[in-house]
Amino acid sequence: MMKKRSFLLLLLVCLWAEVQAQSRVHVSEIEERNVNGKKTIFVGEQKLNGVVYEDYVSKKLRYTVKDGIKEGPYELYYPNGNLKRRATFKNDRYDGAFEEYYDNGQLSLSTGFNQGKYDGPLIRYYENGQIQAKGYHRDGEYEGAQETYYEDGQLKTGIAYLEGKKHGLSVKYYENGNLKEKAHYSNDQLEGPYEHYYEDMTLYVRSNYSEGVKHGEFEMFHENGRLKRKGYYKEGKEDGPFEIYYPSGVLKRKGYFVEGRLHGESESYDENGQLIDKSMFKNGQEISSKKSSIAFKKA
C-alpha cells in the first residue's frame, strides 16, 4: 500500500512538473540562448514548453514554444487590442499562412511561408482595402507576374520574374493610367527595345539595350513630340554621329562620339539655323574652335 501511494505521489509530481513546463510565461521571464547554432528559449535552466505572452492593458503577444523552440501559433496585437500579425512557427521559422493587419483591423498583408521563406501568393493592401501589390513567391524568390497598384486601384507596375530575376516584359504607368515605361528584361538585365513616355503619352526616350547597357540607336524627344536628340550607343557608350535639336525642330548641334568621347568636327547653330561655332575634338578634348561672324555680332 505504501509503495502504491509513493508511486501515485511520484506520478502527481511528474504531472505537475509537466503542467508547469507547459504554462504561460511572461516575455520578461524568458532568455534566448544559442544552442548548437539555433536560437533556443529558456526559463531559468529549462527549455521552455508553453506559451510566451506579453500584455498592454489588453493582450499584446502570444506564441507557443516546444522544447525551447517556437512551434505553433503566433499572435501579435496593437495597444488597442486589434490583431497586428497572425502566423505559425515550425522549428523556429515562419511556416504556413501569414497575415498582418492595420490597427483599424483592415488586412495589410496575406501570404505564406515555407521553412522561413516566402512561398505562394502574396497580396498587400492599402488601409482603404484596395490592393497595393500582388504576386507570387517560390522558395523565397519572386516568380511570375508581380504587380503594384495606386491607391485608387489603377495599375502602377507590372514586372515578370523568373527564379527571382526580372525576365520578360516590364511596364510602368502614371496614376492617370497612361503608359510611363515599357522595357524587356533577360536574367535581371535590360534587353531589347526600351521606351519612356511623358505623362500625356508623348514619347520621351526610345532606345535599345544589350546585357543591361544601351546599345544601338538612341532617340530623345521634346514634350511637343519633336526630336530632341539622336545618336548611337555601343556597349553603353555613345559612339557615332549625334544630333541635337531645338523644340522648334531646328538643328542645334551635331558631331561625333568615339567610345563616349567627342571626336572630330562638331558644329553648333542658333535657333534660326545659323552656324555659330565649329570645333574640332580629339579623344574628348577640344583642340580648335572657330566662331562664326554671326556669333561675334550677337556678342
N, C-alpha and C positions, 0 to 999 in steps of 0.2 A: 504493500500500500504506500509506504514511504517512497519507494522507487518510482511508483506511478505519479505521485504528487510532484516529485522532483522533476520528472520528465515534462509534466504539464507546465510547471513553472518555467522550465527552460524554454519550452515552446512559446509561451507567452512573451518571454523576454525577447526572443528572436523576432516574433511578430511585431512587437512594439518597436524594436530597432528598425525593422523594415518600414513600418509606418512613418517613423521619424525621418528615415532617409528619403522617403517619398513626399515629405511635407513641403509646404510653401516656405520659401526663403527670400528675405528681402535682399535686393541687389547689393546693399551695403555690406552684407554678411559674406558675400562670395569673393573668391580670389581666383583670377585666371593665371594658370601656370603653363609653361611649355613642357609637355611630356612627350619625348620622342618625336619632336617636331610638330606636335599637334596641340592646339590651344585646348586646355582641359580646365574645367571649373571645379573648384574645391570649396568645401565648407570646413574650416579647420584643416584637419589632415585627411579628411574623407572626400572621395569623389562624390559629387552631388548626384542624387537621384530624386527628382522632384520638379517643382515649378518655381522659377525665379519671378519675383514681382517687384514693382515699384509703383507708388501711387502719388497723385496730386491729392486734392480733396476726393476726387474720383480716381479710378484706376488709370495707370499710365503705361505699364509694361507687364506682359505675361509671356513666358516661354518655358518650354519643357526641356529638362536635362536628363539624360540617361547615362549612367556611369561616367559623369563628368563632361559629357559631350552634348551639345544642343541637338535635340532629336524630337521632332514633332511640331505641334502648333506654336506659332509666334504671333503675338499681337502687340501693337504699339498705339497709344492713344494721345490725342490732343488734351490740353488742360480743360477744354470744355466737355470732355468725356467722349467726343466723337472719335471713331476709329481712324487712325492715320496709316497703318500698314498691317496687312494680314499675309502671313506666309507660312511655309512649312520648312523645317530643317531636317536634313538627313546626313548624319555623320558630320555635323557642324557646318554644313553648306546648304544654301537655299536649294530646294528641290520640290518641284511641283508648282501649283498655282501661286501667283504673287500679285497682290493688289495694293495700291496706295490711293489715299483719298485726300481731298482738300478739307480744311477744318469745318466747312459747311456741310460735309457729308457727300459731296459730289466725287465720284470716281475720277482719279487723275491718271492712273496707270494700271493696265491689265496685261499681264504677260505670264510666262512660265520659265522655270529653271530646270536644268538637268545637271546634277552634280556641281552646282555653283555657277553654272554658265547659262546665259540667256538661251532659251530654246523654244521655238514655236512662235505663234503670232504675238505681236506686241502692238498695243494701242495706247496712245497718250491722249488725254482730253484737256481742253481748256476748262476754266472754272464754270463757264456757262454751259458745259456739257457737249460743246462741239468738239469733233475730233481734231487734235493738233498734229498727230503723226500716227502712221500705221505702217507695219512692215512685218518681216519675218526674220527669225534668227535660227541658225543651225550650229550647234556646238559653240555658242558664244560669238558667232560671226554673222554679219548681215548676209542674207540670201534672198535673191529675187527682188521684186519691186519694193522700194521704200518711198513713202510719200509723206509730205508735210503740208499743212493747210493753214490759211489765215483764219482768224477767229470767226469770220462770217461764213466759213465753210468752203471758201474758194481755194482751189489747189494752188500751192505755193511752189513746191518742188517735187519732181519725180525722178528717181535715180535707180538704175538697175545694178544689182550686185551679183557677183559670183564668188563664193567662198571668201567673203569678207572684203572683196575688192570691187571697185566700180568697173562695170563691164557692160557695155551696151549704151542705149540711149539715156541721156540726161537732159531734163528740161526744167526751166525756172520760169515763173510767171509773176507779173506785177499784181498788186491787190485788185486792180480793175479787171483782171482776167486775161490781159494781153500777154503774149509771149515775151519774155525777157531774154532768155538764153537757150540755145539748143546746141548740144555737143554730143560727142560719142567718146566712149572710153574703152580701152582694152588693157586688162591687167593693171587697173588703177591709174592709167595714164591717158591723157587726151590723145585721141587718134582719129584722123579724118577731118571732115568739114566742121567748122565752128561758126556760129552766128550769134550776135548780140544786138538787141533792139532797144530803141528809145521807148518810153512809156506809151507813145501813140502807135507803136509797132513799126515806125520808120527804122530801116536797117542802120545800125551804128557801126558794127565791125563784121567783116566776113574774112575768114582765114582758114588755114589748114594746119593740122598738127600731125607729127610723126613721133611716136615714142615720147610724148609729153612736151615736145617743143615745137615752135612754129616752123613750118616747112612748106614752101610753095608761095603762091600768090597771096597778098595781103591787101585788103581794102578797108578804108575808114570813111564814114560819111557824115556830113553836117546834118543838123536837125531838119533842114529843109529838103533833105534827100539827095543833095548834090554831093559828088565825090569830094572828099577832103584830102585823102592821101592814098597813094597806090605804090606798092613796092613788092619785093620778093624776099623770102627768108630761106636760108639753108642751114639746117640743123640748129635752129634757134637764133641765128644771127642774120641781120639784114644783109642781103647780098644781091647786087644787081641794080638796075635803074630804079629811081623813085621819082614821084611827082607829088607836089602839094598844091592844093587849090584853095582860093578864097570861097566864101559862101556863095558868091555870085557865079562861080564856075570858072573864073579867070585863073590861069596858072600863076602860082605864087613862087614856086621854086622847083627846080629839077636838078638831079645829079646822079651819083653812082656810089654804091657801097661795095666794099670787098671785105667779107668776114666781119661785118659790123662796124667798119670804119669808112669814112668818106674817102673816096679815091678818084682822082681825075677831075674833070671840069664840073663846076656847079654854078647854076645861074639863078638869080633872084629877080622877081618882077613886082611892079606896083599893081594896084587894083585896076588900073587901066590897061594892063598887059604890057607896059613899057619896061624894058630891061633896065635894072638899076645897079646890078652888081654881077661880075663874073669872076669866079675864083678857081684856083687850082689846089687840089688836095693830094697828099701822099701819105698813106697809112694813117689817116685821121688828122694830119697836121696841115694847116693852110700854108702853102708855100708862095702864093701870089694872089693879089686881088686887084681888080680894076673897076672903079666906079664909073658909071655912065655919066654923060653930061646932064641927064635929067636928074640924077641923084644929087649932083652938085648944085643944080638950080634950086631944088627943094631945100637943100641945106642952107 
